[in-house]
């Protein structure tokens, strides 16, 4: 999940209008202060969702020159936010990450007062989990019901052989003793 909001050309240093710029929470962390728990995250803006996915990847070499250690950085702007957990999560932190993000995105909309719109993942609809489902596991084999078979009587047991006598322990001489 993310947010979208158009950035007008007079609101950024590049002078271009970015229609439906993609805003996403990154680096979500919970930190303990001296006596309070804090939540911190970055709200970063990219020209598109695809641009956010490409950020950090290596740049492909060009025909006439090769970049050295160049990486894609599509980030237009960003904001680091640090706040008390009880301010963002007044009823406690939800256990699932998607529920945490949903609360934080709602907080961002209210906090900024900007007309953000929700952006859902490809197959995601409003109200569905944000986290991608895990791979399905293979079904286990069915447990067979026990069948009633006649119980066979055990054969007569042979008497157990007499145990051999234990060998006498070897005497041990400790050279340090007197």
Secondary structure, DSSP 8 states (H G I E B T S, - for coil): -EEEEEE-GGGSTT---EEEEEEEEEEEEEEE-SSSEEEEEEEEEESSHHHHHHTTSB----SS---SS-B---EEEEEEEEEEHHHH-TT---SSHHHHHHHHHHHHHHHH----EEE--TT--TTS-SS-------------------------------------------TT--
